[in-house]
Amino acid sequence: NDTHHHPGLLTVPGRQRLNQSNWEEAGSVFSDVIKATEKLASEGFYAPYAMVASPALYSKTHRYINTSGTMEIDYI
């Protein structure tokens, strides 16, 4: 409840939204981050960007993508 009537990350007018894919699948976090940055750039919002995730979701970024030997967080 916003008693001061200030918009937040989830309520500000003009916010950009994308549906999250299944982060149980390796590579899906990185893919979603790419989609998000492409969406932001196409709407005129350019880097640098910041990503906020819960600890449970953040832990999903610490998986190796296939046999690359690189974790998703390193790509991000």
All heavy atoms as a GROMACS GRO file, in nm:
protein
  598
    1ASN      N    1   0.083  -0.118   0.000
    1ASN     CA    2   0.000   0.000   0.000
    1ASN      C    3   0.087   0.124   0.000
    1ASN      O    4   0.166   0.145   0.090
    1ASN     CB    5  -0.093  -0.003   0.121
    1ASN     CG    6  -0.193   0.110   0.121
    1ASN    OD1    7  -0.199   0.188   0.026
    1ASN    ND2    8  -0.271   0.118   0.226
    2ASP      N    9   0.074   0.210  -0.100
    2ASP     CA   10   0.154   0.330  -0.112
    2ASP      C   11   0.077   0.449  -0.056
    2ASP      O   12  -0.006   0.507  -0.125
    2ASP     CB   13   0.194   0.353  -0.257
    2ASP     CG   14   0.284   0.474  -0.275
    2ASP    OD1   15   0.331   0.530  -0.174
    2ASP    OD2   16   0.307   0.512  -0.391
    3THR      N   17   0.106   0.486   0.065
    3THR     CA   18   0.033   0.597   0.128
    3THR      C   19   0.078   0.732   0.076
    3THR      O   20   0.009   0.831   0.096
    3THR     CB   21   0.050   0.592   0.281
    3THR    OG1   22   0.189   0.600   0.312
    3THR    CG2   23  -0.010   0.465   0.338
    4HIS      N   24   0.193   0.737   0.007
    4HIS     CA   25   0.244   0.864  -0.045
    4HIS      C   26   0.212   0.883  -0.193
    4HIS      O   27   0.249   0.984  -0.252
    4HIS     CB   28   0.394   0.875  -0.021
    4HIS     CG   29   0.430   0.869   0.124
    4HIS    ND1   30   0.406   0.972   0.211
    4HIS    CD2   31   0.487   0.771   0.197
    4HIS    CE1   32   0.446   0.939   0.333
    4HIS    NE2   33   0.495   0.815   0.327
    5HIS      N   34   0.149   0.786  -0.254
    5HIS     CA   35   0.106   0.792  -0.394
    5HIS      C   36   0.223   0.809  -0.491
    5HIS      O   37   0.212   0.879  -0.591
    5HIS     CB   38   0.002   0.903  -0.414
    5HIS     CG   39  -0.115   0.888  -0.322
    5HIS    ND1   40  -0.208   0.788  -0.335
    5HIS    CD2   41  -0.151   0.960  -0.212
    5HIS    CE1   42  -0.298   0.799  -0.240
    5HIS    NE2   43  -0.266   0.902  -0.162
    6HIS      N   44   0.336   0.744  -0.460
    6HIS     CA   45   0.451   0.744  -0.550
    6HIS      C   46   0.453   0.612  -0.625
    6HIS      O   47   0.434   0.506  -0.565
    6HIS     CB   48   0.582   0.760  -0.472
    6HIS     CG   49   0.595   0.890  -0.400
    6HIS    ND1   50   0.609   1.010  -0.466
    6HIS    CD2   51   0.594   0.919  -0.268
    6HIS    CE1   52   0.617   1.107  -0.378
    6HIS    NE2   53   0.607   1.055  -0.256
    7PRO      N   54   0.477   0.615  -0.756
    7PRO     CA   55   0.483   0.488  -0.830
    7PRO      C   56   0.607   0.408  -0.790
    7PRO      O   57   0.709   0.466  -0.753
    7PRO     CB   58   0.488   0.532  -0.976
    7PRO     CG   59   0.543   0.670  -0.972
    7PRO     CD   60   0.498   0.730  -0.841
    8GLY      N   61   0.596   0.278  -0.800
    8GLY     CA   62   0.708   0.189  -0.772
    8GLY      C   63   0.747   0.113  -0.896
    8GLY      O   64   0.693   0.136  -1.005
    9LEU      N   65   0.842   0.023  -0.883
    9LEU     CA   66   0.891  -0.054  -0.998
    9LEU      C   67   0.780  -0.129  -1.070
    9LEU      O   68   0.783  -0.144  -1.192
    9LEU     CB   69   0.996  -0.156  -0.953
    9LEU     CG   70   1.131  -0.100  -0.912
    9LEU    CD1   71   1.220  -0.212  -0.859
    9LEU    CD2   72   1.199  -0.029  -1.027
   10LEU      N   73   0.680  -0.175  -0.996
   10LEU     CA   74   0.574  -0.255  -1.057
   10LEU      C   75   0.451  -0.173  -1.093
   10LEU      O   76   0.357  -0.226  -1.152
   10LEU     CB   77   0.534  -0.370  -0.963
   10LEU     CG   78   0.647  -0.466  -0.928
   10LEU    CD1   79   0.599  -0.570  -0.828
   10LEU    CD2   80   0.703  -0.532  -1.052
   11THR      N   81   0.451  -0.044  -1.059
   11THR     CA   82   0.331   0.036  -1.082
   11THR      C   83   0.354   0.162  -1.164
   11THR      O   84   0.258   0.229  -1.200
   11THR     CB   85   0.267   0.078  -0.948
   11THR    OG1   86   0.362   0.157  -0.873
   11THR    CG2   87   0.225  -0.043  -0.867
   12VAL      N   88   0.477   0.196  -1.194
   12VAL     CA   89   0.505   0.321  -1.266
   12VAL      C   90   0.446   0.315  -1.407
   12VAL      O   91   0.456   0.213  -1.476
   12VAL     CB   92   0.657   0.349  -1.269
   12VAL    CG1   93   0.731   0.249  -1.354
   12VAL    CG2   94   0.685   0.492  -1.316
   13PRO      N   95   0.380   0.421  -1.450
   13PRO     CA   96   0.325   0.422  -1.586
   13PRO      C   97   0.437   0.407  -1.691
   13PRO      O   98   0.546   0.460  -1.673
   13PRO     CB   99   0.259   0.560  -1.597
   13PRO     CG  100   0.234   0.603  -1.455
   13PRO     CD  101   0.346   0.542  -1.375
   14GLY      N  102   0.411   0.333  -1.796
   14GLY     CA  103   0.508   0.314  -1.904
   14GLY      C  104   0.611   0.205  -1.877
   14GLY      O  105   0.703   0.187  -1.955
   15ARG      N  106   0.594   0.132  -1.767
   15ARG     CA  107   0.691   0.026  -1.736
   15ARG      C  108   0.687  -0.081  -1.846
   15ARG      O  109   0.588  -0.099  -1.913
   15ARG     CB  110   0.662  -0.036  -1.600
   15ARG     CG  111   0.534  -0.116  -1.596
   15ARG     CD  112   0.497  -0.155  -1.455
   15ARG     NE  113   0.376  -0.229  -1.448
   15ARG     CZ  114   0.253  -0.177  -1.448
   15ARG    NH1  115   0.240  -0.046  -1.454
   15ARG    NH2  116   0.147  -0.252  -1.443
   16GLN      N  117   0.798  -0.149  -1.862
   16GLN     CA  118   0.809  -0.255  -1.962
   16GLN      C  119   0.790  -0.388  -1.892
   16GLN      O  120   0.842  -0.409  -1.783
   16GLN     CB  121   0.946  -0.249  -2.030
   16GLN     CG  122   0.978  -0.115  -2.093
   16GLN     CD  123   0.876  -0.075  -2.196
   16GLN    OE1  124   0.849  -0.148  -2.288
   16GLN    NE2  125   0.818   0.043  -2.180
   17ARG      N  126   0.718  -0.480  -1.954
   17ARG     CA  127   0.692  -0.611  -1.894
   17ARG      C  128   0.717  -0.722  -1.994
   17ARG      O  129   0.685  -0.708  -2.112
   17ARG     CB  130   0.547  -0.619  -1.846
   17ARG     CG  131   0.514  -0.521  -1.736
   17ARG     CD  132   0.373  -0.540  -1.687
   17ARG     NE  133   0.352  -0.677  -1.644
   17ARG     CZ  134   0.340  -0.715  -1.517
   17ARG    NH1  135   0.347  -0.628  -1.422
   17ARG    NH2  136   0.320  -0.841  -1.486
   18LEU      N  137   0.773  -0.830  -1.946
   18LEU     CA  138   0.791  -0.953  -2.024
   18LEU      C  139   0.755  -1.070  -1.934
   18LEU      O  140   0.776  -1.065  -1.813
   18LEU     CB  141   0.937  -0.971  -2.068
   18LEU     CG  142   0.990  -0.877  -2.174
   18LEU    CD1  143   1.140  -0.898  -2.192
   18LEU    CD2  144   0.919  -0.900  -2.305
   19ASN      N  145   0.703  -1.174  -1.993
   19ASN     CA  146   0.676  -1.296  -1.916
   19ASN      C  147   0.805  -1.372  -1.895
   19ASN      O  148   0.887  -1.385  -1.986
   19ASN     CB  149   0.574  -1.384  -1.989
   19ASN     CG  150   0.437  -1.321  -1.991
   19ASN    OD1  151   0.397  -1.251  -1.898
   19ASN    ND2  152   0.363  -1.344  -2.098
   20GLN      N  153   0.822  -1.425  -1.775
   20GLN     CA  154   0.939  -1.505  -1.742
   20GLN      C  155   0.921  -1.646  -1.798
   20GLN      O  156   0.814  -1.704  -1.786
   20GLN     CB  157   0.953  -1.510  -1.590
   20GLN     CG  158   1.065  -1.598  -1.541
   20GLN     CD  159   1.065  -1.606  -1.389
   20GLN    OE1  160   1.034  -1.510  -1.322
   20GLN    NE2  161   1.099  -1.721  -1.337
   21SER      N  162   1.027  -1.698  -1.859
   21SER     CA  163   1.021  -1.836  -1.906
   21SER      C  164   1.049  -1.930  -1.788
   21SER      O  165   1.062  -1.886  -1.674
   21SER     CB  166   1.121  -1.858  -2.019
   21SER     OG  167   1.253  -1.845  -1.970
   22ASN      N  168   1.063  -2.057  -1.815
   22ASN     CA  169   1.088  -2.157  -1.711
   22ASN      C  170   1.236  -2.154  -1.674
   22ASN      O  171   1.320  -2.210  -1.746
   22ASN     CB  172   1.047  -2.295  -1.760
   22ASN     CG  173   1.071  -2.402  -1.656
   22ASN    OD1  174   1.112  -2.375  -1.544
   22ASN    ND2  175   1.045  -2.526  -1.694
   23TRP      N  176   1.269  -2.093  -1.560
   23TRP     CA  177   1.408  -2.081  -1.519
   23TRP      C  178   1.466  -2.210  -1.466
   23TRP      O  179   1.580  -2.216  -1.424
   23TRP     CB  180   1.425  -1.967  -1.419
   23TRP     CG  181   1.424  -1.831  -1.482
   23TRP    CD1  182   1.379  -1.799  -1.607
   23TRP    CD2  183   1.469  -1.710  -1.425
   23TRP    NE1  184   1.394  -1.665  -1.631
   23TRP    CE2  185   1.448  -1.607  -1.519
   23TRP    CE3  186   1.523  -1.677  -1.302
   23TRP    CZ2  187   1.481  -1.475  -1.495
   23TRP    CZ3  188   1.555  -1.544  -1.278
   23TRP    CH2  189   1.536  -1.445  -1.374
   24GLU      N  190   1.389  -2.318  -1.469
   24GLU     CA  191   1.443  -2.449  -1.434
   24GLU      C  192   1.527  -2.504  -1.549
   24GLU      O  193   1.609  -2.592  -1.529
   24GLU     CB  194   1.330  -2.547  -1.401
   24GLU     CG  195   1.252  -2.512  -1.276
   24GLU     CD  196   1.337  -2.512  -1.150
   24GLU    OE1  197   1.428  -2.596  -1.138
   24GLU    OE2  198   1.314  -2.426  -1.064
   25GLU      N  199   1.509  -2.451  -1.668
   25GLU     CA  200   1.582  -2.496  -1.786
   25GLU      C  201   1.712  -2.417  -1.800
   25GLU      O  202   1.709  -2.293  -1.797
   25GLU     CB  203   1.498  -2.478  -1.912
   25GLU     CG  204   1.370  -2.558  -1.911
   25GLU     CD  205   1.281  -2.527  -2.030
   25GLU    OE1  206   1.326  -2.460  -2.125
   25GLU    OE2  207   1.164  -2.569  -2.026
   26ALA      N  208   1.823  -2.486  -1.815
   26ALA     CA  209   1.953  -2.421  -1.832
   26ALA      C  210   1.950  -2.329  -1.954
   26ALA      O  211   1.897  -2.366  -2.059
   26ALA     CB  212   2.063  -2.525  -1.847
   27GLY      N  213   2.003  -2.211  -1.939
   27GLY     CA  214   2.007  -2.114  -2.048
   27GLY      C  215   1.888  -2.021  -2.052
   27GLY      O  216   1.891  -1.919  -2.119
   28SER      N  217   1.783  -2.054  -1.980
   28SER     CA  218   1.660  -1.973  -1.986
   28SER      C  219   1.675  -1.838  -1.919
   28SER      O  220   1.618  -1.739  -1.965
   28SER     CB  221   1.542  -2.049  -1.926
   28SER     OG  222   1.567  -2.081  -1.792
   29VAL      N  223   1.753  -1.829  -1.812
   29VAL     CA  224   1.774  -1.701  -1.745
   29VAL      C  225   1.844  -1.605  -1.840
   29VAL      O  226   1.800  -1.492  -1.862
   29VAL     CB  227   1.855  -1.716  -1.615
   29VAL    CG1  228   1.879  -1.581  -1.550
   29VAL    CG2  229   1.787  -1.810  -1.518
   30PHE      N  230   1.954  -1.652  -1.898
   30PHE     CA  231   2.029  -1.569  -1.992
   30PHE      C  232   1.941  -1.526  -2.109
   30PHE      O  233   1.942  -1.409  -2.150
   30PHE     CB  234   2.153  -1.644  -2.041
   30PHE     CG  235   2.236  -1.566  -2.138
   30PHE    CD1  236   2.295  -1.447  -2.102
   30PHE    CD2  237   2.254  -1.611  -2.268
   30PHE    CE1  238   2.371  -1.373  -2.192
   30PHE    CE2  239   2.330  -1.540  -2.358
   30PHE     CZ  240   2.389  -1.420  -2.320
   31SER      N  241   1.862  -1.617  -2.161
   31SER     CA  242   1.772  -1.586  -2.272
   31SER      C  243   1.672  -1.477  -2.233
   31SER      O  244   1.647  -1.384  -2.310
   31SER     CB  245   1.699  -1.712  -2.316
   31SER     OG  246   1.608  -1.684  -2.418
   32ASP      N  247   1.617  -1.487  -2.112
   32ASP     CA  248   1.521  -1.385  -2.066
   32ASP      C  249   1.588  -1.249  -2.048
   32ASP      O  250   1.529  -1.146  -2.079
   32ASP     CB  251   1.456  -1.428  -1.934
   32ASP     CG  252   1.342  -1.526  -1.953
   32ASP    OD1  253   1.309  -1.560  -2.069
   32ASP    OD2  254   1.284  -1.568  -1.850
   33VAL      N  255   1.711  -1.248  -2.000
   33VAL     CA  256   1.784  -1.122  -1.984
   33VAL      C  257   1.808  -1.057  -2.121
   33VAL      O  258   1.791  -0.936  -2.138
   33VAL     CB  259   1.915  -1.142  -1.906
   33VAL    CG1  260   2.002  -1.017  -1.911
   33VAL    CG2  261   1.885  -1.180  -1.762
   34ILE      N  262   1.843  -1.138  -2.220
   34ILE     CA  263   1.862  -1.085  -2.355
   34ILE      C  264   1.732  -1.026  -2.408
   34ILE      O  265   1.730  -0.915  -2.463
   34ILE     CB  266   1.914  -1.195  -2.451
   34ILE    CG1  267   2.054  -1.240  -2.410
   34ILE    CG2  268   1.910  -1.151  -2.596
   34ILE    CD1  269   2.158  -1.131  -2.418
   35LYS      N  270   1.621  -1.098  -2.391
   35LYS     CA  271   1.491  -1.047  -2.436
   35LYS      C  272   1.457  -0.916  -2.366
   35LYS      O  273   1.405  -0.823  -2.429
   35LYS     CB  274   1.382  -1.151  -2.409
   35LYS     CG  275   1.389  -1.272  -2.498
   35LYS     CD  276   1.285  -1.375  -2.457
   35LYS     CE  277   1.307  -1.507  -2.528
   35LYS     NZ  278   1.221  -1.613  -2.474
   36ALA      N  279   1.486  -0.908  -2.237
   36ALA     CA  280   1.455  -0.787  -2.161
   36ALA      C  281   1.538  -0.668  -2.209
   36ALA      O  282   1.484  -0.558  -2.227
   36ALA     CB  283   1.478  -0.811  -2.012
   37THR      N  284   1.667  -0.689  -2.232
   37THR     CA  285   1.750  -0.579  -2.278
   37THR      C  286   1.711  -0.535  -2.420
   37THR      O  287   1.712  -0.416  -2.451
   37THR     CB  288   1.900  -0.613  -2.272
   37THR    OG1  289   1.925  -0.730  -2.348
   37THR    CG2  290   1.946  -0.634  -2.129
   38GLU      N  291   1.674  -0.630  -2.504
   38GLU     CA  292   1.626  -0.596  -2.639
   38GLU      C  293   1.498  -0.514  -2.631
   38GLU      O  294   1.481  -0.416  -2.703
   38GLU     CB  295   1.604  -0.722  -2.722
   38GLU     CG  296   1.733  -0.790  -2.763
   38GLU     CD  297   1.711  -0.924  -2.831
   38GLU    OE1  298   1.598  -0.980  -2.824
   38GLU    OE2  299   1.807  -0.975  -2.892
   39LYS      N  300   1.406  -0.554  -2.543
   39LYS     CA  301   1.280  -0.482  -2.525
   39LYS      C  302   1.306  -0.341  -2.475
   39LYS      O  303   1.249  -0.243  -2.527
   39LYS     CB  304   1.190  -0.559  -2.428
   39LYS     CG  305   1.067  -0.487  -2.382
   39LYS     CD  306   0.953  -0.506  -2.477
   39LYS     CE  307   0.826  -0.450  -2.414
   39LYS     NZ  308   0.724  -0.427  -2.511
   40LEU      N  309   1.390  -0.327  -2.374
   40LEU     CA  310   1.421  -0.195  -2.320
   40LEU      C  311   1.484  -0.105  -2.426
   40LEU      O  312   1.444   0.010  -2.443
   40LEU     CB  313   1.512  -0.206  -2.199
   40LEU     CG  314   1.446  -0.261  -2.073
   40LEU    CD1  315   1.552  -0.298  -1.969
   40LEU    CD2  316   1.348  -0.159  -2.016
   41ALA      N  317   1.581  -0.158  -2.500
   41ALA     CA  318   1.648  -0.079  -2.604
   41ALA      C  319   1.551  -0.039  -2.714
   41ALA      O  320   1.554   0.076  -2.762
   41ALA     CB  321   1.766  -0.156  -2.661
   42SER      N  322   1.461  -0.129  -2.752
   42SER     CA  323   1.364  -0.097  -2.858
   42SER      C  324   1.266   0.012  -2.815
   42SER      O  325   1.208   0.080  -2.899
   42SER     CB  326   1.289  -0.223  -2.902
   42SER     OG  327   1.194  -0.262  -2.804
   43GLU      N  328   1.248   0.027  -2.684
   43GLU     CA  329   1.158   0.130  -2.631
   43GLU      C  330   1.234   0.257  -2.593
   43GLU      O  331   1.176   0.349  -2.536
   43GLU     CB  332   1.082   0.075  -2.509
   43GLU     CG  333   0.990  -0.040  -2.542
   43GLU     CD  334   0.873  -0.001  -2.630
   43GLU    OE1  335   0.825   0.115  -2.620
   43GLU    OE2  336   0.827  -0.085  -2.710
   44GLY      N  337   1.365   0.262  -2.625
   44GLY     CA  338   1.443   0.383  -2.599
   44GLY      C  339   1.511   0.390  -2.464
   44GLY      O  340   1.558   0.495  -2.423
   45PHE      N  341   1.517   0.278  -2.392
   45PHE     CA  342   1.585   0.272  -2.263
   45PHE      C  343   1.717   0.198  -2.284
   45PHE      O  344   1.718   0.079  -2.312
   45PHE     CB  345   1.500   0.198  -2.159
   45PHE     CG  346   1.368   0.265  -2.132
   45PHE    CD1  347   1.254   0.222  -2.197
   45PHE    CD2  348   1.359   0.371  -2.044
   45PHE    CE1  349   1.131   0.283  -2.175
   45PHE    CE2  350   1.237   0.434  -2.020
   45PHE     CZ  351   1.124   0.390  -2.086
   46TYR      N  352   1.828   0.271  -2.272
   46TYR     CA  353   1.958   0.214  -2.306
   46TYR      C  354   2.041   0.185  -2.181
   46TYR      O  355   2.017   0.242  -2.075
   46TYR     CB  356   2.032   0.308  -2.400
   46TYR     CG  357   1.954   0.334  -2.525
   46TYR    CD1  358   1.888   0.455  -2.545
   46TYR    CD2  359   1.940   0.236  -2.622
   46TYR    CE1  360   1.812   0.478  -2.659
   46TYR    CE2  361   1.864   0.258  -2.737
   46TYR     CZ  362   1.801   0.379  -2.754
   46TYR     OH  363   1.726   0.401  -2.866
   47ALA      N  364   2.138   0.094  -2.196
   47ALA     CA  365   2.226   0.052  -2.086
   47ALA      C  366   2.295   0.174  -2.026
   47ALA      O  367   2.310   0.275  -2.093
   47ALA     CB  368   2.328  -0.048  -2.140
   48PRO      N  369   2.335   0.162  -1.900
   48PRO     CA  370   2.348   0.041  -1.820
   48PRO      C  371   2.215   0.000  -1.758
   48PRO      O  372   2.127   0.081  -1.734
   48PRO     CB  373   2.448   0.080  -1.711
   48PRO     CG  374   2.432   0.226  -1.694
   48PRO     CD  375   2.392   0.279  -1.831
   49TYR      N  376   2.202  -0.130  -1.733
   49TYR     CA  377   2.083  -0.187  -1.673
   49TYR      C  378   2.120  -0.251  -1.539
   49TYR      O  379   2.236  -0.283  -1.515
   49TYR     CB  380   2.023  -0.297  -1.762
   49TYR     CG  381   1.987  -0.252  -1.900
   49TYR    CD1  382   2.058  -0.300  -2.010
   49TYR    CD2  383   1.883  -0.164  -1.922
   49TYR    CE1  384   2.024  -0.260  -2.139
   49TYR    CE2  385   1.849  -0.122  -2.050
   49TYR     CZ  386   1.920  -0.171  -2.158
   49TYR     OH  387   1.887  -0.131  -2.284
   50ALA      N  388   2.021  -0.271  -1.457
   50ALA     CA  389   2.038  -0.346  -1.332
   50ALA      C  390   1.929  -0.452  -1.328
   50ALA      O  391   1.818  -0.431  -1.377
   50ALA     CB  392   2.025  -0.254  -1.212
   51MET      N  393   1.962  -0.566  -1.270
   51MET     CA  394   1.866  -0.674  -1.257
   51MET      C  395   1.843  -0.702  -1.109
   51MET      O  396   1.939  -0.712  -1.033
   51MET     CB  397   1.921  -0.799  -1.325
   51MET     CG  398   1.830  -0.918  -1.319
   51MET     SD  399   1.901  -1.055  -1.414
   51MET     CE  400   1.856  -1.193  -1.313
   52VAL      N  401   1.718  -0.712  -1.070
   52VAL     CA  402   1.682  -0.744  -0.933
   52VAL      C  403   1.609  -0.877  -0.932
   52VAL      O  404   1.516  -0.896  -1.010
   52VAL     CB  405   1.592  -0.634  -0.872
   52VAL    CG1  406   1.552  -0.669  -0.731
   52VAL    CG2  407   1.659  -0.497  -0.880
   53ALA      N  408   1.655  -0.969  -0.849
   53ALA     CA  409   1.593  -1.102  -0.841
   53ALA      C  410   1.594  -1.150  -0.696
   53ALA      O  411   1.681  -1.113  -0.619
   53ALA     CB  412   1.670  -1.202  -0.928
   54SER      N  413   1.497  -1.231  -0.666
   54SER     CA  414   1.493  -1.292  -0.533
   54SER      C  415   1.612  -1.388  -0.519
   54SER      O  416   1.668  -1.432  -0.620
   54SER     CB  417   1.362  -1.370  -0.515
   54SER     OG  418   1.363  -1.484  -0.598
   55PRO      N  419   1.650  -1.422  -0.396
   55PRO     CA  420   1.759  -1.518  -0.380
   55PRO      C  421   1.733  -1.651  -0.451
   55PRO      O  422   1.824  -1.709  -0.511
   55PRO     CB  423   1.767  -1.538  -0.228
   55PRO     CG  424   1.717  -1.408  -0.173
   55PRO     CD  425   1.607  -1.365  -0.267
   56ALA      N  426   1.610  -1.698  -0.448
   56ALA     CA  427   1.577  -1.825  -0.514
   56ALA      C  428   1.597  -1.815  -0.665
   56ALA      O  429   1.651  -1.908  -0.727
   56ALA     CB  430   1.434  -1.865  -0.482
   57LEU      N  431   1.555  -1.704  -0.725
   57LEU     CA  432   1.573  -1.688  -0.870
   57LEU      C  433   1.720  -1.660  -0.903
   57LEU      O  434   1.772  -1.710  -1.002
   57LEU     CB  435   1.483  -1.578  -0.924
   57LEU     CG  436   1.334  -1.608  -0.924
   57LEU    CD1  437   1.255  -1.488  -0.974
   57LEU    CD2  438   1.303  -1.731  -1.008
   58TYR      N  439   1.786  -1.580  -0.820
   58TYR     CA  440   1.927  -1.549  -0.843
   58TYR      C  441   2.012  -1.676  -0.844
   58TYR      O  442   2.104  -1.690  -0.924
   58TYR     CB  443   1.977  -1.451  -0.737
   58TYR     CG  444   2.122  -1.414  -0.752
   58TYR    CD1  445   2.164  -1.332  -0.856
   58TYR    CD2  446   2.217  -1.462  -0.662
   58TYR    CE1  447   2.298  -1.297  -0.870
   58TYR    CE2  448   2.351  -1.429  -0.675
   58TYR     CZ  449   2.391  -1.346  -0.779
   58TYR     OH  450   2.523  -1.313  -0.793
   59SER      N  451   1.979  -1.770  -0.757
   59SER     CA  452   2.056  -1.894  -0.752
   59SER      C  453   2.049  -1.971  -0.883
   59SER      O  454   2.141  -2.045  -0.918
   59SER     CB  455   2.009  -1.983  -0.636
   59SER     OG  456   1.878  -2.032  -0.662
   60LYS      N  457   1.942  -1.952  -0.958
   60LYS     CA  458   1.927  -2.020  -1.088
   60LYS      C  459   2.027  -1.969  -1.191
   60LYS      O  460   2.051  -2.033  -1.292
   60LYS     CB  461   1.785  -2.002  -1.141
   60LYS     CG  462   1.679  -2.045  -1.044
   60LYS     CD  463   1.618  -2.174  -1.084
   60LYS     CE  464   1.500  -2.203  -0.994
   60LYS     NZ  465   1.520  -2.319  -0.913
   61THR      N  466   2.088  -1.852  -1.166
   61THR     CA  467   2.186  -1.797  -1.261
   61THR      C  468   2.322  -1.864  -1.246
   61THR      O  469   2.410  -1.841  -1.328
   61THR     CB  470   2.203  -1.645  -1.243
   61THR    OG1  471   2.264  -1.618  -1.117
   61THR    CG2  472   2.071  -1.572  -1.254
   62HIS      N  473   2.338  -1.945  -1.143
   62HIS     CA  474   2.466  -2.009  -1.116
   62HIS      C  475   2.468  -2.154  -1.164
   62HIS      O  476   2.509  -2.246  -1.093
   62HIS     CB  477   2.499  -1.999  -0.966
   62HIS     CG  478   2.531  -1.859  -0.927
   62HIS    ND1  479   2.432  -1.766  -0.903
   62HIS    CD2  480   2.648  -1.795  -0.912
   62HIS    CE1  481   2.489  -1.651  -0.872
   62HIS    NE2  482   2.620  -1.666  -0.876
   63ARG      N  483   2.426  -2.171  -1.288
   63ARG     CA  484   2.431  -2.302  -1.354
   63ARG      C  485   2.512  -2.287  -1.480
   63ARG      O  486   2.514  -2.181  -1.542
   63ARG     CB  487   2.290  -2.348  -1.393
   63ARG     CG  488   2.203  -2.383  -1.278
   63ARG     CD  489   2.071  -2.428  -1.331
   63ARG     NE  490   2.012  -2.315  -1.405
   63ARG     CZ  491   1.885  -2.300  -1.430
   63ARG    NH1  492   1.800  -2.390  -1.392
   63ARG    NH2  493   1.840  -2.195  -1.493
   64TYR      N  494   2.574  -2.397  -1.517
   64TYR     CA  495   2.650  -2.397  -1.642
   64TYR      C  496   2.555  -2.412  -1.760
   64TYR      O  497   2.460  -2.488  -1.754
   64TYR     CB  498   2.754  -2.509  -1.642
   64TYR     CG  499   2.864  -2.484  -1.543
   64TYR    CD1  500   2.862  -2.542  -1.418
   64TYR    CD2  501   2.968  -2.396  -1.574
   64TYR    CE1  502   2.962  -2.516  -1.325
   64TYR    CE2  503   3.068  -2.370  -1.482
   64TYR     CZ  504   3.064  -2.430  -1.358
   64TYR     OH  505   3.162  -2.403  -1.267
   65ILE      N  506   2.583  -2.337  -1.866
   65ILE     CA  507   2.503  -2.347  -1.988
   65ILE      C  508   2.562  -2.458  -2.073
   65ILE      O  509   2.675  -2.448  -2.122
   65ILE     CB  510   2.502  -2.214  -2.066
   65ILE    CG1  511   2.435  -2.106  -1.982
   65ILE    CG2  512   2.430  -2.231  -2.199
   65ILE    CD1  513   2.431  -1.970  -2.047
   66ASN      N  514   2.486  -2.568  -2.083
   66ASN     CA  515   2.526  -2.685  -2.161
   66ASN      C  516   2.668  -2.727  -2.126
   66ASN      O  517   2.701  -2.742  -2.011
   66ASN     CB  518   2.506  -2.660  -2.310
   66ASN     CG  519   2.361  -2.627  -2.342
   66ASN    OD1  520   2.270  -2.679  -2.280
   66ASN    ND2  521   2.340  -2.538  -2.436
   67THR      N  522   2.753  -2.742  -2.223
   67THR     CA  523   2.891  -2.784  -2.198
   67THR      C  524   2.990  -2.669  -2.217
   67THR      O  525   3.108  -2.692  -2.236
   67THR     CB  526   2.929  -2.899  -2.294
   67THR    OG1  527   2.915  -2.853  -2.429
   67THR    CG2  528   2.843  -3.022  -2.271
   68SER      N  529   2.940  -2.547  -2.208
   68SER     CA  530   3.026  -2.430  -2.232
   68SER      C  531   3.129  -2.407  -2.122
   68SER      O  532   3.230  -2.341  -2.145
   68SER     CB  533   2.940  -2.304  -2.246
   68SER     OG  534   2.882  -2.270  -2.121
   69GLY      N  535   3.102  -2.458  -2.001
   69GLY     CA  536   3.192  -2.432  -1.890
   69GLY      C  537   3.174  -2.293  -1.831
   69GLY      O  538   3.253  -2.250  -1.749
   70THR      N  539   3.070  -2.223  -1.874
   70THR     CA  540   3.042  -2.088  -1.828
   70THR      C  541   2.903  -2.083  -1.765
   70THR      O  542   2.809  -2.137  -1.821
   70THR     CB  543   3.049  -1.987  -1.945
   70THR    OG1  544   3.177  -1.998  -2.007
   70THR    CG2  545   3.028  -1.845  -1.896
   71MET      N  546   2.895  -2.019  -1.650
   71MET     CA  547   2.766  -2.006  -1.584
   71MET      C  548   2.686  -1.891  -1.645
   71MET      O  549   2.742  -1.796  -1.700
   71MET     CB  550   2.785  -1.981  -1.434
   71MET     CG  551   2.835  -2.102  -1.359
   71MET     SD  552   2.832  -2.080  -1.180
   71MET     CE  553   2.970  -1.972  -1.159
   72GLU      N  554   2.555  -1.902  -1.633
   72GLU     CA  555   2.467  -1.798  -1.688
   72GLU      C  556   2.499  -1.660  -1.630
   72GLU      O  557   2.499  -1.561  -1.702
   72GLU     CB  558   2.320  -1.833  -1.662
   72GLU     CG  559   2.275  -1.951  -1.743
   72GLU     CD  560   2.126  -1.978  -1.732
   72GLU    OE1  561   2.046  -1.895  -1.779
   72GLU    OE2  562   2.092  -2.083  -1.675
   73ILE      N  563   2.530  -1.654  -1.501
   73ILE     CA  564   2.561  -1.526  -1.438
   73ILE      C  565   2.682  -1.459  -1.503
   73ILE      O  566   2.689  -1.337  -1.515
   73ILE     CB  567   2.582  -1.541  -1.284
   73ILE    CG1  568   2.589  -1.404  -1.216
   73ILE    CG2  569   2.704  -1.622  -1.253
   73ILE    CD1  570   2.460  -1.326  -1.217
   74ASP      N  571   2.776  -1.538  -1.552
   74ASP     CA  572   2.894  -1.482  -1.618
   74ASP      C  573   2.857  -1.419  -1.752
   74ASP      O  574   2.916  -1.318  -1.792
   74ASP     CB  575   3.002  -1.589  -1.638
   74ASP     CG  576   3.059  -1.638  -1.506
   74ASP    OD1  577   3.063  -1.558  -1.409
   74ASP    OD2  578   3.098  -1.756  -1.497
   75TYR      N  579   2.764  -1.479  -1.822
   75TYR     CA  580   2.716  -1.420  -1.947
   75TYR      C  581   2.638  -1.292  -1.920
   75TYR      O  582   2.648  -1.195  -1.994
   75TYR     CB  583   2.628  -1.518  -2.025
   75TYR     CG  584   2.706  -1.624  -2.098
   75TYR    CD1  585   2.691  -1.757  -2.064
   75TYR    CD2  586   2.790  -1.592  -2.203
   75TYR    CE1  587   2.761  -1.857  -2.130
   75TYR    CE2  588   2.860  -1.690  -2.270
   75TYR     CZ  589   2.844  -1.823  -2.234
   75TYR     OH  590   2.913  -1.920  -2.301
   76ILE      N  591   2.557  -1.296  -1.817
   76ILE     CA  592   2.475  -1.180  -1.783
   76ILE      C  593   2.564  -1.065  -1.742
   76ILE      O  594   2.550  -0.954  -1.785
   76ILE     CB  595   2.373  -1.214  -1.671
   76ILE    CG1  596   2.275  -1.317  -1.723
   76ILE    CG2  597   2.302  -1.089  -1.622
   76ILE    CD1  598   2.188  -1.380  -1.615
   0.00000   0.00000   0.00000
